[in-house]
């Protein structure tokens, strides 16, 4: 039995320049995660325009928070307030994501953030996004990754959906960062759903 072709998406921040969303969707991109907040007080003023344009083009869109050490409840509240105003918790949206990159953001932080966001946003499914070194050496997802948590691994090996690291809850692989997506001016991070997960497993 052959695996189905993996579904593709993008990771976006305020640094990316999307020139033509129809061309992005035409390149078979199905979903997009947009960084909308960081720490306890930063939010991207351009996130609403980006999310709306992606949705209008037919992509499943979701909000992402960049974590900083400390004040986990305040960060979760800031994210929920920001993402709620953007309509990012509507059914069919890509599940909210926590980006773990900064040092000292540990398992206790991740577990507390997930719990707080679930309660405040009244949702269950959450994505946790981190690089290979973080998954291999810092985080222990078995301590908090229940059946409604999906892991997102950043490893630019150029092989979509085959990151070379395994966990039962691993559902998304960021496989490359480059300028080869139609409709985008410059480089962008590209993602793929990891089999046996499907895009529906990443949505609210």
Secondary structure, DSSP 8 states (H G I E B T S, - for coil): -------EEEEE-TT-EES-HHHHHHTTEEEEEEEEEETTTEE-TTHHHHHHHHHHTT-EEEEEEE--SS-HHHHHHHHHHHHHHTTTTSTTSB-EEEEE-STT--HHHHHHHHHHHHHHHT---EEEEEEHHHHHHT--GGGT--TTEEEEEE---S-TT--S---TTEEEEEEEEES-STTEES-EEEEEE-TT--GGGGB-
